[in-house]
Each structure stands twice: as C-alpha cells, then as structure tokens.
C-alpha cells in the first residue's frame, strides 16, 4: 500500500528533520563563544537569527502555499539547512555565520509548513489529528536522541563536529522525503511535479489559475485575517510562548549557578525527558483532539504551563526539576499537535494553510522573544521566584484565553463522529 | 483502516519506547563518568594534541611548566626562536610601512626599535639591533609567549577539583584600571541554562601554561575537592549586583586622548600572577571585514571620564597603531605601547600593505588555533 509506505517515510522525515533543527538554537552561542566571539558579537548574531526567523514566517508560508510541489519545498529547505550547518562548521567568522543564520531562519520557516502540508495531503481530514500526533512523536524522539548525541559529540570531539553531525543527519531526511509518494488517492486530480507529466500539470494549472494546487477555491487574505479563530488562537500562541520559552532556561540557569557536579547531566535530562513524554503523548493528543474536540485538549495542555512555573518557583533541589519538566512534555505535545491541526481547521482547503502556520509561527516567535527578555529582566530586578510567578501568570492568561474565547474549531467530522460537534 | 493502524501503532510503540528508554539509560549512564573519562582522554591524548598545537603555533615546545615571567626568557633557544619569529613579521608590519610613510623626508628606511620595558620581561631581538640613524621611535614592543599569557575570553574556569564550571567572558576594572570582577558564563547543556555571574577577581588563580583549564576558582581550603556542590566559598553574584564605578572591558571602545576611536576590546591577556598584561584591540571598524588585532600594553590603559561615563583611553596615535604588529594566536605575543616623544608628523597616510598583509593572517590563524586547541580538552 503506497500510502502506508509514504506515511512511514513521513515518520522518518519528522525524525531526521528534528535532528537537524536541534543543532541550531542556544547551542550556536556556545559555539561562537568557543571561537572567541565576544558577547556583543554573539548577541548581535543571535538577534540576526531571531529577526530573520520571525521576518520569514509569513513569506515562507506564502511561498509554500504558492508552490505546487510541497516535497520540493521541503527538500530545498532541508538543503538550505544543510548548507547553513556547513557554513557554521566551515568558518566561524562573521559572513558565513550571518549567512547561515539568515538561511536557516528562512529555511526552517519553510520546512515546518511544508511538512505539515505533506501530512495534510497524505491523510484525510478526519485522520489529520492522528497523523500530526505521529509527526510530533517522531520529531520529539529525533530531537531527544540528537540532543544526547550532540552532547556526546560536543564533549568528546569538538563543538564544530556538532554541525557536521547536523549536516550528516539531514541526508537521511532527504532520503525519507524522496520515499514519500504524495499522490493523494481519493482526492481531486493531483498533478505531479517530478518528471514526465510536469508539463501537463503546468498547463492544467494555467487553466485554473484561481484554484489552489489542491484544486480548491482560494480564500482571500482578507477573509482569512478576519477569521476570529485565527486571531484568538494566535493570541493563545503568543501567551503560551510568553510563558513557556524562558522557563526551562531560567530554571536550568538556577541549576548552573549552583556549580554542582552534575549540572550538565541534570539539564540534559530536563531537555530529553520531556521529549519522551511528547513521544508518548502526541498520538493520544491527536486522537483525542479528533474525538473530544480541540478545546478540551488545548485547555489540558495549556494548564500544565502555570503549574510548571509555580513548581519551578517552589522547587529547590536541582534533581526535582526533571519531574517538573515532565509537565513540559504535556504542554509541548499538545502544542505541537494542535498548532498545525488548528491551522488546518482554520485555513485547510482554502489555499492558505501554510501561511496560517507561518502566522502562528510568527506569533510563537514574538511570544518567545518577549518571554526571554521579560523573564531575564524580571529575574534581575525582582528575583527568580518572581520571574517564575510572572511566567505562571502568562500561562494562566493563556489558559483563560483558550477557556473563555477560543471557539471549537473541529468541523463536524464526517466519520468517526460519536457525538455532535460542539460549535461555539 | 483506523483500527489496523492503531494496532500496528500499539505494537510499534511498545517496542520503540522500550528501545528508547534503554538508549536513554545508556546515555545517562555514560554521561555520569564523563569527567573521569575526560581526564583519561586528556592524559593520553591531550599531550599529543597540545604538542601539535604548540608546534603549529611556532611556540617553543617545552617551556618550563610553571613559567615565572623573568625566567622564561633566560633559555637562549627560546630567545633565539622568538627573535626568529619576530623577524619576518616585523619586517612586514613595521619597517616597510614606516619607510613608505616617511619616504619624502629621510632617505633611510626607518627601523623599529624594540625597546626594553623596565619592569617586565623583555626581548631585544638581535637582528633588530642596528638602527643606524635613530629615527623617531614610535612604538615599543615586548614579546611574550603564549604559555606566559592567556587570553581571558572563553578560557575555561574550573573548580579546584578540576571540574570545569564555565568560561570566562569579561573583566570589570575600576577607575584605576585595576581588575575587580570577572564575568563568567557558567555553562549548562548545549547552551541551555547558561548563566552569567560575576566573581571577585581575587577568587581566581591563573595558570596560562596549563593544559587543562587555565583559570581556577580558588576555594579557601585545598581540601575542598570533596565539597558538595552547595557552596564554594566565593559565591557567584548576579551581574546586577555589580559594584558601581566599574567598567566592562570586552566589547568596549578604546579611544585616543583626542576622542578618536582606536578600536574595540576583544580580549584581555592575563599572566600567571593574575595581572593583566595587554588588551587585545580590534582595530577594524566593522564586524564583517577583515580583522586586525593588536595587543596593547595594559599599563597604557587609562580609564577617563567622558561625558560622565568611564571610557577606555590609550595614548596611541594613528601612525603608532599602523606600525603595531598584529596579534595572532600563532605568533609570539607582541605587546605594543606607544612611545611618548613620537614626532607628530609621522601620522600620515596608511600603507595598505600593512593592513592587508597583517590581516590575512588574522582570521585564518585564529581559526586554526581554535580547532587545534579544542581537541586537547
């Protein structure tokens, strides 16, 4: 069964892409510092990365929307990420690092929607929750293993080797991608892009300009932006990340400041353990989102945030951070599944799916950036505990927003429906 | 369809999770004795790597393990070698540009005199000796080796028991240019949980020649090796508790007395007595372009107040900066200080040869040194 094989390939694609993405992020700061970059230079470069990632969310999403061949979009993004990893490894000087940051910012903004779009094309709407759950599971397994592997490489070889590792792990992602056959069996006439019938498809596309690649009527941007669900969920995403993004770093920083013996080990566990929780929970989350609807699942996952922040504020032993971090697994699983799922509810089939994911990604970026800045400021000014309380407050606001304002976005699913949809 | 997949999922799930848990355990177990293993590695591999790095850096392969500053200049081979190393680059860097600049006035090419500094180890390279017409000498240099001085930036900081806790980031000096505080980035895992804290400068010991971490955080008792993580005596303080009137060095701009920009501090070179010996200043004005680093003598650093903000000031003129040898991690460290009676007319056009020749070595050298140094960890 072609589709089963494609789905399995998609699992592996998620796995390896997560590998690749883990290498970018806070680790770059360590790498540059090890190459005698001053803090000012590192800060500048990280801002470049943040800005380019945020600025390219919407254009990248729109670009993926416009590309008929989502596989090609994903493949080019992966190649760009390989290139940026190699830039970083080759020479930690200004120009290559700058190029790598910008390239990676844009490519990862393309990759996330492209992979969601491929998933969306492979399964029916009713199965999308399941599918996204599996995506999230494999992605989290991938990033957990890679974090461990990178820690080992960084410790025993060199920080530079981590980027070569990253580039090497991207190659199997390309292989997995090539094994996905993204003919949609029951759907409207799919046009193929690789090879012979590409030309025919181009002509077909010319014939129906106003239609999306999937042959659906394209919703106008104005309609999309007036969608209440879109705006409210974007607000939830901002608040979620406002609460979430700085939390681990702040808690881990407390561990580091004690200069204990097992700092690295504890923090590694804080990163890796939640990933396994995500791996375990995501498929369940996807299923329940289909069965119960989105709202209850969202509320459950978002509730983990303020609880975790309060526990962090109260916990003193570094070893207790690890169990507290398991709550992170819950909220991360919910968030990872629900973001593309709600994007599909809002914009699926109307031609702006990827743009919508980009929009939520932008919201996440804004929240995360604000979070880091605000938590750092609050920790300096009022102490770490207060900072955690602030994060808990943001998390509680996120819960409240979901609870009070977020409508149920699940459509009355054709099959699998055991109860009437709760429309708000 | 759905049930089929659910069944397959369940089976796969169980198997995979078991495998993952096993691998996680293996990872955790293997990271526990990381320190021991690293020490083992360091003992067996590091000497080789360091030898390689040293020879690549044209350092003298075996200096005395604890280099007292005066001492290390006694061995004649080292002197000869450092002089050799000095010769070609000084020819490139200092002599020719100077002659070019002054070509109209005196007929003779100018020689740079390496003038002994009174207090610190000094090398007067023999080949440099004959300076027939004593032309205005604009800079003086003294030469030290990389095992006598260590760049502060990103040096590993360890506890006395050898556990590396982080890396040095910055120094804060008071208005008399005395180092008071060190900013250390305590490291987490893959950059997560890094935390910058300050320690009093006196809490550290420096061992520039050390094959392991060059900076040690002193603990009161040598028996502190088995102290629990709870609290080593010098408590890290958050950066906000920084005493007032201190000035951050790294990334700060150094200016001339006239207020003109000299460059940006990128590193501080510290000797084994915890005494800073030089500021490494990046003379290039943009981050993107080629860099030219100069090691400027610490004693010439003044903290002055400009517009109520403390500012780093040094007495270099443009010509003196141009004549200064480039600092690179593969050459002996040439610490430059301005010579006061420098004649003003020397300040003139820039010989492009200097910067291009000097700069070419910079990034490459630092890259290779970094990659050479890392495996020895």
Contacts between the chains, C-beta under 8 A, distances in Angstrom:
chain1	res1	chain2	res2	distance
A	25	B	191	7.0
A	26	B	190	6.5
A	26	B	191	3.1
A	26	B	192	5.2
A	26	B	194	7.3
A	27	B	190	4.6
A	27	B	191	4.5
A	28	B	191	7.3
A	29	B	191	5.1
A	29	B	194	7.2
A	30	B	187	7.0
A	30	B	190	7.0
A	30	B	191	4.5
A	30	B	194	7.3
A	33	B	154	5.3
A	33	B	167	6.5
A	33	B	169	7.7
A	33	B	185	7.0
A	34	B	154	5.8
A	34	B	167	7.9
A	34	B	370	7.1
A	34	B	374	7.2
A	35	B	154	7.9
A	35	B	366	7.6
A	35	B	367	7.6
A	35	B	370	5.2
A	36	B	151	7.3
A	36	B	153	5.6
A	36	B	154	5.9
A	36	B	266	7.4
A	36	B	267	7.0
A	36	B	366	6.2
A	36	B	370	6.8
A	38	B	153	6.6
A	38	B	250	5.0
A	38	B	251	4.9
A	38	B	266	5.6
A	38	B	267	8.0
A	39	B	169	5.9
A	39	B	170	6.8
A	39	B	250	6.9
A	39	B	251	6.4
A	40	B	250	7.6
A	40	B	251	3.7
A	41	B	251	7.7
A	41	B	287	6.3
A	44	B	287	7.2
A	91	B	363	7.8
A	91	B	367	6.4
A	92	B	367	7.2
A	92	B	370	7.7
A	93	B	363	5.4
A	93	B	367	7.5
A	94	B	287	5.1
A	94	B	288	4.7
A	95	B	288	6.0
A	98	B	288	7.4
A	127	B	2	7.4
A	130	B	2	7.8
A	130	B	5	7.5
A	134	B	9	7.8
A	141	B	16	7.6
A	141	B	20	6.4
A	144	B	20	7.7
A	144	B	24	7.6
A	145	B	20	7.8
A	145	B	23	7.2
A	147	B	189	8.0
A	147	B	190	6.5
A	148	B	23	8.0
A	148	B	24	7.5
A	148	B	27	4.5
A	150	B	190	6.1
A	151	B	31	7.1
A	151	B	189	6.2
A	151	B	190	6.1
A	152	B	27	7.6
A	152	B	30	7.6
A	152	B	31	7.7
A	154	B	190	6.8
A	155	B	34	6.3
A	155	B	38	7.2
A	156	B	38	7.9
A	156	B	41	7.4
A	157	B	375	7.2
A	158	B	371	7.1
A	158	B	374	4.3
A	158	B	375	6.1
A	159	B	374	7.1
A	160	B	371	6.7
A	160	B	374	7.3
A	248	B	192	6.5
A	248	B	193	7.7
A	249	B	192	6.0
A	249	B	193	6.2
A	251	B	193	7.8
A	252	B	188	5.1
A	252	B	189	7.5
A	252	B	192	5.5
A	252	B	193	2.6
A	253	B	188	7.1
A	253	B	193	5.2
A	253	B	194	7.0
A	253	B	195	3.9
A	254	B	195	7.8
A	255	B	188	7.4
A	255	B	193	6.1
A	256	B	166	7.7
A	256	B	186	4.4
A	256	B	187	6.9
A	256	B	188	4.9
A	256	B	193	4.8
A	256	B	194	6.7
A	256	B	195	4.5
A	257	B	186	6.2
A	257	B	195	5.0
A	257	B	197	6.2
A	257	B	236	5.7
A	258	B	229	5.5
A	258	B	230	7.4
A	258	B	231	8.0
A	259	B	159	7.0
A	259	B	165	4.8
A	259	B	166	8.0
A	259	B	186	6.3
A	259	B	229	6.3
A	259	B	232	6.4
A	259	B	236	7.1
A	260	B	228	8.0
A	260	B	229	2.9
A	261	B	163	6.5
A	261	B	229	5.5
A	262	B	32	7.9
A	263	B	165	7.7
A	263	B	186	7.7
A	263	B	187	7.8
A	263	B	188	6.6
A	263	B	189	7.7
A	263	B	193	7.5
A	264	B	31	7.3
A	264	B	34	7.6
A	264	B	187	7.7
A	264	B	188	7.0
A	264	B	189	4.8
A	265	B	28	7.1
A	265	B	31	5.4
A	265	B	32	6.9
A	267	B	188	4.7
A	267	B	189	3.9
A	267	B	192	5.8
A	267	B	193	4.6
A	268	B	31	6.9
A	268	B	189	4.6
A	268	B	190	7.9
A	269	B	28	7.1
A	270	B	192	7.8
A	270	B	193	7.9
A	271	B	189	6.6
A	271	B	190	7.5
A	271	B	192	6.1
A	272	B	24	6.7
A	272	B	27	7.8
A	276	B	17	7.8
A	276	B	20	6.5
A	276	B	21	7.6
A	276	B	24	6.9
A	279	B	17	7.4
A	279	B	20	7.3
A	280	B	17	6.7
A	283	B	9	6.5
A	283	B	13	7.6
A	380	B	238	6.6
A	380	B	239	7.4
A	380	B	240	4.6
A	381	B	240	7.6
A	416	B	2	7.4
